[in-house]
Amino acid sequence: MNQVDLQDPPTGLEFEFHTLLTPGAINFLVELTCTFDQDVDKILWHRSARKVQLDMTNSYPNYSSENSHIRNDLSWKVSPVPRRLLNRHVDIGDTAPCHTERFHRALLSSAQGIQVDFDDGNCPTYFNQIKGIFNIYQVVYNKVPGIPPLSKAPVLMLRPRAWNMVEHNMLINGREIPGPLFDYGLLMYHAGRQLYESESGPFFYLSKVESFLEARLWNKIFVWTEEKLKLPLGSIKATVLIESVLASFEMEEILYELKDHSAGLNCGIWDYAASFVNKFGHRLEFLLPDRSKYVNMEKRFLKSYMDLLIQTCHRRGALATGGMAALLLPEHRESEQYHSVMATVTRLKLFEIKAGVDGFMVYDVDLVAPMQKLFQEHTEGPNQLHVIPDVCVSQSDLLTMPAGGVTLHGLKYNIAVGIQFIEAWLKAQISELKEFSYMIYAVSLATLVHFEFLLW
């Protein structure tokens, strides 16, 4: 008999909690976790071992000779793209479903899809996870007045947490459940069949995948779920976010592992750039300049990664989507700043379109219409699967860091962004952990003082 310990409902979400955490749903989560928790452990051990190996040998990632037969075999393709994913021109990214107003606004937009985000665009508190999953439940069952049915709304691209995150509020046999299994399990149990029957899913974004072994695990989870919920094989489709430099050398293998369940690959440009710091930050040859000087697809290491992703996907019949435009349009449309932001986003996104992407994400809902117009003006048809870049991307192309240097202004800017990020997460935590508010304030203050001391 498996032992399950479940935290009490978050304050104010008793109805939502009991709607989602039914005996059937809990049993599904238990079976899912007990089936795959050891595989999750192996994935995390493999990540740690790979990092240690790179550090100890001072070596660089490269294309695997052991998997060359997969890359060299030009006969295999992924399963055909579902009808509702044929056009992926513009998705709204980083949409935390716990933020009900923004989520509903996205559903009322003309976007092709919504990245419904339980990962980076969301602070994964217990309240936010329950609230977010319940909001999806409400939309899927057409319980929200004014929101169109699934078949007429933008496609929901569900993004569970990454493998390194856990759900502290549910223990199975004394162990915290992996965060992505909690999110994915509840979403599939409550919404999987409804999404499938409306031809609107279930579709997922997979975060922070670092190797083909992780894609293999997700594929096993998808097959298990389809059998458990009596869905046809291949019903679940997933877009893998290539957010790690290590994964960029295994894109073919990642698609191969997800052949029946692939919706393509995505350029997770911000996390991809950050992965160089995570994997090689202590090496002088990987010193990045101020981020304002390199986080765009025009730089060699990012353009090479994008070209390789497009080539890999289109050669295998998969969709290739570009990075997210994180800029916000100013409120005043006639202002100089508004026109400057629009010009910057247009230039960078046109660069991706001309490279051959099938779509990309924007954060600001107001950018959806102009970016869709940009696609219509410069492409024909719903996608660019016919565009296969004639490139040969080398190890050096992917690993050569851009020039530009580090400035005091850039350092101050990074510190400010870091503190704002910490502040946003701590504010979300305070709403649930009021008894720790003074401790959290002290931690935030100490962090600020520490950064100022380093700067001084």
C-alpha positions in Angstrom: 0.0 0.0 0.0 1.4 3.4 -1.0 1.4 6.1 1.6 0.2 9.5 0.5 0.6 12.7 2.5 -1.2 15.7 1.0 -0.9 19.2 2.4 -4.2 21.0 3.3 -5.8 23.2 0.7 -4.2 26.6 0.2 -6.3 29.3 2.0 -9.2 30.4 -0.2 -8.8 27.5 -2.6 -10.8 24.8 -0.8 -13.3 24.3 -3.6 -10.6 24.3 -6.3 -8.5 21.9 -4.3 -11.3 19.4 -3.7 -12.3 19.6 -7.4 -8.8 18.6 -8.5 -7.5 16.3 -5.8 -10.2 13.7 -6.0 -9.5 10.1 -5.0 -9.2 9.2 -8.6 -6.8 12.0 -9.4 -4.7 11.2 -6.3 -4.5 7.5 -7.3 -3.5 8.5 -10.9 -0.7 10.7 -9.4 0.5 7.9 -7.2 0.6 5.4 -10.0 2.4 7.9 -12.3 5.0 8.7 -9.7 5.6 5.2 -8.5 6.1 4.1 -12.1 8.6 6.8 -13.0 10.2 8.3 -9.9 13.3 6.1 -10.2 13.7 7.2 -13.8 13.5 10.8 -12.7 16.3 10.1 -10.2 18.5 8.7 -12.9 17.9 11.8 -15.1 19.0 14.1 -12.3 22.0 11.9 -11.5 23.0 11.9 -15.2 22.8 15.7 -15.2 25.1 15.9 -12.2 27.5 13.3 -13.6 27.7 15.1 -16.9 28.5 18.4 -15.3 31.2 16.8 -13.1 32.7 15.1 -16.2 32.8 18.4 -18.1 34.4 20.2 -15.1 37.0 17.5 -14.3 38.2 17.0 -17.9 37.7 20.7 -19.0 36.1 19.3 -22.1 33.4 20.6 -24.4 30.1 19.1 -25.5 30.0 17.7 -29.0 27.8 15.6 -31.3 27.8 12.0 -30.0 29.5 9.5 -32.2 27.4 6.7 -30.5 24.3 8.3 -32.0 25.6 9.1 -35.4 23.5 6.4 -36.9 20.4 8.3 -35.9 21.6 11.6 -37.4 22.9 9.9 -40.6 19.7 8.0 -41.3 17.6 10.4 -43.4 14.7 8.0 -43.7 12.9 8.6 -40.4 10.4 11.4 -39.7 8.3 12.4 -36.8 4.5 11.7 -37.0 2.5 14.2 -39.0 1.7 17.5 -37.4 -1.9 17.7 -36.1 -4.3 20.0 -37.9 -4.5 22.6 -35.1 -0.7 22.8 -34.9 -0.1 23.3 -38.6 -0.1 27.1 -38.0 2.2 28.1 -35.1 2.9 31.7 -36.2 2.4 33.4 -32.9 2.1 31.9 -29.4 1.7 34.1 -26.3 4.5 33.0 -24.0 5.1 32.7 -20.2 1.3 32.9 -19.5 0.9 31.8 -15.9 -2.7 30.4 -15.7 -3.0 31.5 -12.0 -3.1 35.1 -13.3 -6.7 34.7 -14.3 -7.1 38.0 -16.1 -4.0 37.7 -18.3 -4.9 34.0 -19.0 -8.4 34.9 -20.1 -7.1 37.9 -22.2 -4.8 35.5 -24.0 -7.7 33.1 -24.7 -9.7 36.0 -26.3 -6.7 37.0 -28.5 -6.1 36.0 -32.1 -2.9 34.1 -31.2 -2.5 30.6 -32.6 -1.5 29.2 -29.2 -0.8 30.0 -25.5 2.2 28.8 -23.6 0.3 28.0 -20.4 3.3 28.2 -18.1 3.8 26.4 -14.8 7.6 26.9 -15.1 9.5 30.1 -15.7 6.6 32.5 -16.2 5.0 31.3 -12.9 6.1 31.3 -9.2 5.3 27.6 -8.4 3.7 28.1 -4.9 1.0 25.7 -3.9 -1.6 28.4 -4.3 -0.5 29.2 -7.8 -0.3 25.6 -9.0 -3.8 24.7 -7.7 -5.3 28.0 -9.0 -3.6 27.6 -12.4 -4.7 24.0 -13.0 -8.2 24.8 -11.8 -8.4 27.8 -14.2 -7.4 25.4 -17.1 -10.0 22.9 -15.8 -12.7 25.7 -16.0 -11.7 26.6 -19.6 -11.5 23.0 -20.8 -15.0 22.3 -19.5 -16.4 25.6 -20.9 -17.3 27.0 -17.5 -16.0 30.5 -18.0 -18.5 33.0 -19.4 -17.3 34.9 -22.5 -14.4 32.4 -23.2 -14.9 30.5 -26.5 -14.9 26.7 -26.5 -11.6 24.9 -27.0 -12.1 24.4 -30.7 -12.3 28.1 -31.3 -9.8 29.4 -28.7 -6.0 29.5 -29.1 -4.4 26.1 -28.6 -3.3 25.5 -25.0 0.4 24.5 -25.0 0.8 23.3 -21.4 4.2 23.7 -19.8 4.8 21.7 -16.6 7.7 22.4 -14.3 11.2 21.2 -15.2 12.7 18.1 -13.7 14.8 19.8 -11.0 11.6 21.1 -9.3 9.6 19.2 -6.7 6.1 19.7 -5.3 6.7 20.0 -1.5 3.0 19.7 -0.6 2.5 16.1 -1.7 4.5 13.1 -0.5 4.2 9.6 -1.8 5.9 7.0 0.3 7.7 9.7 2.2 9.1 11.4 -0.9 8.1 14.7 -2.5 6.5 14.2 -5.9 8.5 15.6 -8.8 7.0 18.9 -9.8 6.5 18.1 -13.5 4.6 14.9 -12.6 2.3 16.7 -10.3 1.5 19.4 -12.9 1.3 16.9 -15.9 -0.6 14.3 -14.0 -3.4 16.6 -12.8 -3.6 18.3 -16.2 -3.9 15.0 -18.1 -6.2 13.3 -15.6 -8.7 16.2 -15.7 -8.3 17.6 -19.2 -6.5 15.1 -21.4 -9.6 13.5 -23.0 -11.5 16.7 -23.4 -8.5 18.3 -25.2 -8.2 15.3 -27.4 -11.8 15.1 -28.3 -11.9 18.7 -29.3 -8.8 18.3 -31.5 -7.1 20.8 -29.2 -4.5 18.7 -27.5 -3.2 17.5 -25.2 -0.2 19.6 -26.3 2.8 20.3 -24.1 6.0 22.4 -23.9 8.8 20.5 -22.2 11.2 22.7 -20.2 15.0 22.4 -19.6 15.5 19.1 -21.5 19.3 18.5 -21.5 19.6 15.2 -23.3 17.9 12.6 -25.5 17.6 10.4 -22.4 15.2 13.0 -20.9 13.2 13.0 -24.1 13.1 9.2 -23.9 11.6 9.4 -20.4 8.9 11.9 -21.4 8.0 9.6 -24.3 7.6 6.6 -21.9 5.4 8.8 -19.7 3.3 9.8 -22.7 2.8 6.2 -23.8 1.9 5.1 -20.2 -0.6 7.9 -19.9 -2.2 7.1 -23.3 -2.7 3.5 -22.2 -4.0 4.5 -18.8 -6.5 7.0 -20.1 -7.3 4.9 -23.2 -6.2 7.5 -25.7 -4.7 6.5 -29.1 -0.9 6.3 -29.3 0.5 9.6 -30.4 -2.4 11.7 -29.1 -0.1 13.7 -26.8 2.2 16.1 -28.7 5.2 18.0 -27.2 7.4 20.8 -28.2 10.8 20.6 -26.6 12.3 23.8 -25.5 16.0 23.7 -26.4 17.1 25.7 -23.4 20.5 24.0 -22.8 23.7 24.1 -24.8 24.0 20.4 -24.1 20.7 19.7 -25.8 21.7 21.7 -28.9 24.1 18.8 -29.8 21.3 16.2 -29.4 18.4 17.8 -31.3 18.1 14.9 -33.8 18.2 12.4 -31.0 15.6 14.3 -29.0 13.2 14.3 -32.0 13.9 10.6 -32.6 12.9 9.6 -29.1 9.7 11.6 -29.4 8.8 10.5 -33.0 5.2 9.7 -32.2 4.7 12.5 -29.8 6.7 15.4 -31.3 5.3 18.8 -32.1 8.8 20.1 -32.8 11.5 22.1 -31.1 11.7 25.7 -29.8 14.5 28.1 -29.4 14.4 29.0 -25.7 16.9 31.8 -26.3 17.0 33.4 -22.8 17.6 30.1 -20.9 19.8 28.8 -23.7 22.2 31.8 -23.2 22.0 31.3 -19.4 22.9 27.7 -19.8 26.4 28.7 -20.8 26.8 30.4 -17.4 25.4 27.3 -15.7 27.6 24.8 -17.4 30.8 26.8 -18.1 30.6 30.0 -16.1 33.9 29.4 -14.4 35.8 29.2 -17.7 37.3 32.4 -19.1 36.6 31.3 -22.7 32.9 31.4 -21.9 32.8 34.9 -20.5 29.7 36.5 -21.9 29.4 40.3 -22.5 26.6 42.4 -21.1 23.4 40.6 -22.0 22.1 43.6 -24.0 24.9 42.9 -26.4 24.2 39.3 -27.2 20.7 38.0 -26.5 19.4 38.1 -30.0 19.5 35.6 -32.9 21.9 37.7 -34.9 24.9 36.6 -32.8 26.9 33.7 -34.3 26.3 31.2 -31.5 22.6 31.9 -31.3 22.1 32.1 -35.1 24.0 28.8 -35.5 21.7 27.2 -32.9 18.6 28.5 -34.6 19.7 27.4 -38.1 20.6 24.0 -36.8 17.2 23.7 -35.0 15.3 24.7 -38.2 17.3 22.4 -40.4 16.9 19.5 -37.9 13.2 19.9 -37.5 12.2 20.5 -41.1 14.4 17.6 -42.3 12.3 15.4 -40.0 8.9 16.9 -40.6 8.7 18.7 -37.3 7.9 22.4 -36.6 10.6 24.8 -35.6 9.7 27.8 -33.5 11.9 30.7 -32.6 12.5 32.7 -29.4 10.2 34.9 -27.4 9.9 38.6 -27.7 10.0 39.6 -24.1 9.7 43.4 -24.7 6.5 45.2 -23.6 4.9 47.8 -25.8 4.5 51.2 -24.0 1.0 52.4 -23.4 1.2 55.5 -25.6 1.2 54.4 -29.2 2.4 57.7 -30.6 5.4 57.8 -28.3 8.9 57.5 -29.5 9.5 54.6 -27.1 6.5 52.7 -28.6 7.9 53.0 -32.1 11.4 52.0 -30.9 10.1 48.9 -29.2 8.0 47.9 -32.2 10.9 48.5 -34.6 13.3 46.4 -32.5 10.8 43.5 -32.2 10.0 43.6 -35.9 13.6 43.6 -37.0 14.5 40.7 -34.7 11.4 38.6 -35.6 11.8 39.3 -39.3 15.3 37.9 -39.0 13.9 34.7 -37.6 11.1 34.5 -40.2 13.7 34.8 -43.0 15.7 32.1 -41.4 12.8 29.7 -41.8 11.0 29.5 -38.4 7.4 28.3 -38.4 6.5 30.6 -35.5 7.6 32.2 -32.3 6.3 33.6 -29.0 5.6 37.1 -27.7 4.9 38.0 -24.1 2.8 41.1 -24.8 -0.7 40.3 -26.1 -0.6 43.5 -28.1 2.2 42.2 -30.2 0.2 39.3 -31.5 -1.6 41.0 -34.3 1.4 42.9 -35.7 3.6 39.8 -35.6 1.0 37.8 -37.3 0.8 40.4 -40.0 4.6 40.2 -40.3 4.4 36.5 -41.0 1.6 37.0 -43.6 3.7 39.6 -45.4 6.8 37.5 -45.6 5.7 33.9 -45.9 3.2 31.8 -47.8 1.0 29.2 -46.1 0.7 28.2 -42.4 4.3 27.2 -41.9 7.8 27.0 -43.5 8.4 23.2 -43.3 9.7 23.4 -46.9 12.6 25.7 -45.8 15.6 23.6 -44.9 18.7 25.8 -44.2 21.8 24.7 -46.2 24.1 24.9 -43.2 26.8 22.8 -41.6 26.9 23.9 -37.9 30.1 22.9 -36.2 31.0 22.6 -32.5 32.8 25.9 -32.7 29.8 27.6 -34.2 27.7 26.7 -31.2 30.4 27.4 -28.5 32.1 30.6 -29.6 31.1 33.4 -27.3 30.3 36.9 -28.7 32.6 39.8 -28.1 31.5 43.0 -26.4 33.0 43.1 -22.9 31.5 43.6 -19.5 30.7 47.1 -18.3 29.8 48.5 -14.8 26.4 49.6 -16.2 25.8 46.0 -17.4 26.8 44.6 -14.0 24.5 47.0 -12.2 21.7 46.1 -14.6 22.1 42.4 -14.0 22.1 42.9 -10.2 18.9 45.0 -10.5 17.2 42.3 -12.6 18.3 39.6 -10.2 17.0 41.4 -7.1 13.7 42.1 -8.9 13.4 38.4 -9.8 14.0 37.4 -6.2 11.5 40.1 -5.0 8.8 38.8 -7.3 9.2 35.2 -6.1 9.4 36.2 -2.4 6.2 38.3 -2.7 4.4 35.3 -4.1 5.8 33.2 -1.2 4.7 35.8 1.4 1.1 35.4 0.3 1.2 31.8 1.6 3.8 32.1 4.3 2.9 35.2 6.2 4.5 33.8 9.4 7.9 33.9 7.6 7.5 37.4 6.2 10.1 38.9 8.5 12.6 36.2 7.7 12.0 36.6 3.9 12.4 40.4 4.2 15.7 39.9 6.0 16.9 37.5 3.3 16.0 40.0 0.6 17.7 42.8 2.5 20.8 40.7 3.1 20.9 39.8 -0.6 20.7 43.4 -1.6 23.5 44.4 0.9 25.7 41.5 -0.4 25.3 42.6 -4.0 26.0 46.3 -3.1 29.1 45.2 -1.2 30.4 43.2 -4.1 29.8 46.1 -6.4 31.6 48.5 -4.1 
